[in-house]
């Protein structure tokens, strides 16, 4: 499985950022299992800049996945909110504490986990909640969004959400962990490469060579696909 530093070293090699004037020493630095600042010689792209750009790239990948309700990789980002009463604001973080991104998923009963449906209007759900004369004898398991709030007919509900934390990503990159999206190695590679542009025209040109592939990846992911 590919790791974050394997992505960085591939791009660093292409912009001549790794130390090593001879082939043997360059190979040694390139093959380092875990990169350190001393492995880099570029004044244009120090090690920290690669790590920052890789975090931005993963955020873009995560958003493309999270914004498509049917994407199979949403399970990688899956979380739930804490239990919410009817009329509560949907929180900005999941129960794990990580920031919520993308489209909301299903809604389930906060006690028994039974899925709710969204077949009624807000006015109808409010009528069900009010239940004048206690005429309602069954649990209809209904909800509706009136963002930033959610209204529903149960005691509490939980919303299936997608989460991604930039601080967690920074930690994983620093630790050279496995990629969060292991099947998107090409997206990480082309995404990081596309961010090499700076005031030097040669690097802007180099970044431009990666951009079409990365755009193809993001377009595919946004469409619910797992490859361009």
C-alpha positions as CSV (number, residue, x, y, z in Angstrom):
1,X,0.0,0.0,0.0
2,X,1.3,3.5,-0.8
3,X,2.1,6.0,1.8
4,X,2.1,9.8,1.9
5,X,5.9,10.0,1.6
6,X,6.0,7.8,-1.4
7,X,3.8,10.4,-3.1
8,X,6.0,13.2,-2.0
9,X,9.2,11.6,-3.1
10,X,7.9,11.0,-6.6
11,X,7.0,14.6,-7.1
12,X,10.2,15.9,-5.3
13,X,12.3,13.9,-7.8
14,X,10.6,15.5,-10.7
15,X,11.3,19.0,-9.5
16,X,14.9,18.2,-8.4
17,X,14.1,18.9,-4.8
18,X,15.9,15.8,-3.3
19,X,19.5,16.0,-2.1
20,X,22.1,13.8,-3.8
21,X,24.5,14.9,-6.5
22,X,25.3,11.4,-7.5
23,X,22.9,8.7,-8.6
24,X,23.7,6.5,-5.7
25,X,23.2,9.2,-3.1
26,X,20.0,10.3,-4.8
27,X,18.7,6.8,-4.8
28,X,19.5,6.5,-1.1
29,X,17.5,9.6,-0.3
30,X,14.6,8.7,-2.7
31,X,14.4,5.2,-1.1
32,X,14.1,6.5,2.5
33,X,11.0,4.9,4.0
34,X,10.3,8.1,5.9
35,X,11.5,11.4,4.5
36,X,13.0,14.2,6.7
37,X,13.8,17.9,5.9
38,X,17.4,17.0,5.4
39,X,16.5,14.9,2.3
40,X,15.5,18.1,0.5
41,X,17.7,20.8,-1.1
42,X,15.2,22.9,-3.0
43,X,14.7,26.6,-2.0
44,X,11.5,26.6,-4.0
45,X,9.9,23.6,-2.4
46,X,11.1,22.6,1.1
47,X,9.7,19.5,2.7
48,X,7.0,21.3,4.7
49,X,5.7,22.8,1.5
50,X,5.2,19.3,0.0
51,X,3.4,18.2,3.2
52,X,1.1,21.3,3.1
53,X,0.2,20.8,-0.5
54,X,-0.5,17.1,0.0
55,X,-2.9,18.0,2.8
56,X,-4.7,20.4,0.4
57,X,-4.8,17.7,-2.2
58,X,-6.4,15.1,0.1
59,X,-9.0,17.7,1.2
60,X,-9.9,18.2,-2.5
61,X,-10.2,14.4,-3.0
62,X,-12.3,14.1,0.2
63,X,-14.7,16.8,-0.9
64,X,-15.2,15.3,-4.3
65,X,-16.1,12.0,-2.6
66,X,-18.2,13.4,0.2
67,X,-20.2,15.6,-2.2
68,X,-21.6,12.6,-4.1
69,X,-24.1,10.7,-1.9
70,X,-23.6,7.5,-3.9
71,X,-19.8,7.4,-3.9
72,X,-18.5,4.0,-2.6
73,X,-15.6,5.7,-0.8
74,X,-17.9,7.6,1.5
75,X,-17.5,4.8,4.0
76,X,-13.9,5.9,4.5
77,X,-15.2,9.2,5.8
78,X,-18.3,8.0,7.5
79,X,-19.4,9.2,10.9
80,X,-22.7,10.2,12.6
81,X,-23.8,13.2,14.5
82,X,-24.6,13.1,18.2
83,X,-28.3,12.5,19.0
84,X,-30.5,15.4,17.8
85,X,-33.9,16.5,19.0
86,X,-36.4,17.9,16.4
87,X,-35.5,21.4,15.6
88,X,-31.8,21.1,16.5
89,X,-29.2,22.6,14.3
90,X,-27.1,20.0,12.5
91,X,-23.7,20.2,14.1
92,X,-20.5,21.2,12.2
93,X,-18.7,18.1,13.6
94,X,-19.5,14.4,13.8
95,X,-19.6,12.5,17.0
96,X,-15.8,11.9,16.6
97,X,-15.2,15.6,16.7
98,X,-14.0,15.8,13.1
99,X,-15.5,18.5,10.8
100,X,-18.4,17.5,8.7
101,X,-18.0,17.9,4.9
102,X,-20.1,17.1,1.8
103,X,-23.6,15.9,1.6
104,X,-25.6,14.5,4.5
105,X,-26.4,10.8,4.3
106,X,-29.2,8.9,5.9
107,X,-31.0,9.7,9.2
108,X,-31.7,7.0,11.8
109,X,-33.5,6.8,15.1
110,X,-31.2,7.8,17.9
111,X,-32.3,4.8,20.0
112,X,-32.9,1.8,17.8
113,X,-31.1,2.9,14.6
114,X,-34.1,2.4,12.4
115,X,-33.8,4.5,9.2
116,X,-36.2,7.5,8.8
117,X,-37.8,8.6,5.5
118,X,-38.4,12.1,4.2
119,X,-41.8,11.8,2.6
120,X,-43.6,14.6,4.4
121,X,-43.5,18.4,4.3
122,X,-42.2,20.4,7.2
123,X,-45.8,21.4,8.0
124,X,-46.9,17.8,8.1
125,X,-44.0,16.8,10.3
126,X,-44.8,19.6,12.7
127,X,-48.4,18.4,12.8
128,X,-47.2,14.9,13.6
129,X,-44.9,16.3,16.3
130,X,-47.8,18.4,17.9
131,X,-50.0,15.3,17.7
132,X,-53.2,17.1,18.9
133,X,-55.6,14.9,20.9
134,X,-52.9,12.2,20.7
135,X,-54.4,10.9,17.5
136,X,-51.1,9.6,16.2
137,X,-50.8,6.0,17.3
138,X,-47.8,4.8,15.2
139,X,-44.3,6.0,14.9
140,X,-44.0,7.4,11.3
141,X,-40.2,7.7,11.3
142,X,-40.1,10.8,9.2
143,X,-37.6,13.7,9.0
144,X,-37.0,16.8,6.9
145,X,-34.1,19.2,6.6
146,X,-34.8,22.9,7.1
147,X,-31.1,23.8,7.1
148,X,-29.4,24.4,9.4
149,X,-32.0,22.5,11.3
150,X,-33.5,19.1,11.1
151,X,-37.1,18.3,12.1
152,X,-38.3,14.7,12.8
153,X,-41.0,12.7,14.5
154,X,-38.8,10.7,16.9
155,X,-37.3,11.5,20.3
156,X,-33.9,11.9,18.8
157,X,-32.1,11.0,15.5
158,X,-28.6,10.7,14.3
159,X,-27.5,12.0,10.8
160,X,-25.0,10.0,8.8
161,X,-22.3,12.4,7.8
162,X,-18.8,12.5,6.2
163,X,-15.9,14.0,8.1
164,X,-12.3,15.0,7.3
165,X,-10.0,16.7,9.7
166,X,-7.0,18.7,8.4
167,X,-5.1,18.2,11.7
168,X,-5.5,14.4,11.5
169,X,-4.3,14.6,7.9
170,X,-1.2,16.6,9.0
171,X,-0.5,13.9,11.6
172,X,-0.8,11.1,9.1
173,X,1.4,12.8,6.6
174,X,4.1,13.5,9.2
175,X,3.9,9.8,10.4
176,X,4.1,8.6,6.8
177,X,0.9,6.6,7.2
178,X,-1.0,4.8,4.5
179,X,-3.0,7.0,2.1
180,X,-6.5,7.6,3.4
181,X,-7.8,6.8,-0.1
182,X,-5.5,3.9,-1.1
183,X,-7.1,3.5,-4.5
184,X,-6.6,7.1,-5.4
185,X,-2.7,7.1,-5.6
186,X,-2.9,8.6,-9.0
187,X,-5.0,11.5,-7.7
188,X,-2.6,12.2,-4.9
189,X,0.3,12.1,-7.3
190,X,-1.2,14.4,-10.0
191,X,-2.8,16.6,-7.4
192,X,0.5,17.3,-5.6
193,X,2.3,17.7,-8.9
194,X,-0.3,20.3,-10.0
195,X,0.6,22.5,-7.0
196,X,4.3,23.0,-7.9
197,X,3.7,26.3,-9.7
198,X,5.4,29.4,-8.3
199,X,7.1,32.5,-9.7
200,X,9.6,30.4,-11.6
201,X,8.1,29.7,-15.1
202,X,9.7,26.3,-15.3
203,X,7.8,25.1,-12.2
204,X,4.6,26.6,-13.5
205,X,5.1,24.7,-16.7
206,X,5.8,21.5,-14.8
207,X,2.7,21.9,-12.6
208,X,0.7,22.4,-15.8
209,X,1.7,18.9,-17.0
210,X,0.0,17.3,-14.0
211,X,-3.2,19.4,-14.0
212,X,-5.2,17.6,-16.7
213,X,-4.8,14.2,-15.0
214,X,-5.8,15.7,-11.7
215,X,-8.8,17.4,-13.2
216,X,-9.8,14.1,-14.7
217,X,-9.6,12.4,-11.3
218,X,-11.7,15.1,-9.5
219,X,-14.3,15.0,-12.3
220,X,-14.5,11.2,-12.0
221,X,-14.7,11.2,-8.2
222,X,-17.4,13.9,-8.2
223,X,-19.4,11.7,-10.6
224,X,-19.2,8.8,-8.2
225,X,-16.5,6.9,-10.0
226,X,-13.4,5.4,-8.5
227,X,-11.0,6.1,-11.4
228,X,-10.8,8.6,-14.3
